[in-house]
């Protein structure tokens, strides 16, 4: 049921509008915000969902001249210049400024809920063809990916190109210096440590980019008989442990800018340099992105010499937590498996495997940005839950 309005009135000399709802609740809306978000055709372009009103034409001290309740489903406002605005009850209710309503809207938009895990991970699995053909399965996949950080898709064809299909399912893939997709296998004169048979330590991909890819896909086309097991760890879970165990180490890793470098030739030639904090945090101090790749951490380190050893000590403690038996989960991809994971949260690695004259292990990899993935998730949610 859409909300109904019981009463509306101006408050604080016309700087606020108070809405009393039929369910007994109330909301207060600043008039400058109401005028800024007028939904009339002069101020708003519905076909683009975009504001037309230039900010320079907005009076930040505006007050209402008159506010009325033409019916229970909308309010109308007349402004001092006689401009008229109408606001639907449902539109207003969703944008209530109460702490509870704001939290509900943010959760609906960004799905911040997280399910932390360690070695006890029950790896979520969904058939590849299901998420390609069924919107409900695709919605479940993306919701789980956001909440848990990792989902295994099973039963894909064992050939290159399946990740291109996956990219089309969500929108499009992220192009990087290694190409739209890239082949993880033992290569002569490898331009990346992943293209060897050696052990890969826990890392996130591409912290050398200012905006690292948010989601990574790895499709197993061929798997070696011995070795080559994959390992993953929930970086956010480990960050919470570190913050509790050693707040000073957490502070160092979340405040020290580390230099990263990647120079070579692949899709094109490249010379990439960037500064990243190992742990990116939000305004509350909560980890929102891990930027850690020991292979591409530069020898250049732009901090005072006396701060170097404390940084190494903090990073060592973090790295030890990543590698502890209680935190890491080990599994082995089978041909046809596609592991999809949050590259900002889940650190991944690989055990070594024997080298030989032939390629014995072949994964195809690709990236997508969280903006693209979340866009598809919201569109699928509307379709699956029949939302407007």
Secondary structure, DSSP 8 states (H G I E B T S, - for coil): ----EEEEEEEGGGTEEEEEETTS-EEEEEHHHHHHT--STTTEETTTTEE-S-GGG--TT--EEEEEEEETTEEEEEETT--EEEEEHHHHHHT--SHHHHHHHHHHHH-------STT----EEEHHHHHH-HHHHHHHHHHHHHHSEEEEE---SSTTHHHHHHHHHS----BTTBSEEEES--TT-SSGGGSSS-EEEE-S-TTSTT--SEEEEEEEE--SSS--EEEEEHHHHHHHHHHH-HHHHHHHHH-EEEEEEEEESSSEEEEEEEEESEEE-TTS-EEEE---TTTB-S---S-GGGHHHHHHHHHHHHHHHHSTTTEEEE---TT-EEEEETTTEEEEE------SS---EEEEEEE-HHHHHHHHHHHHHHHTT--
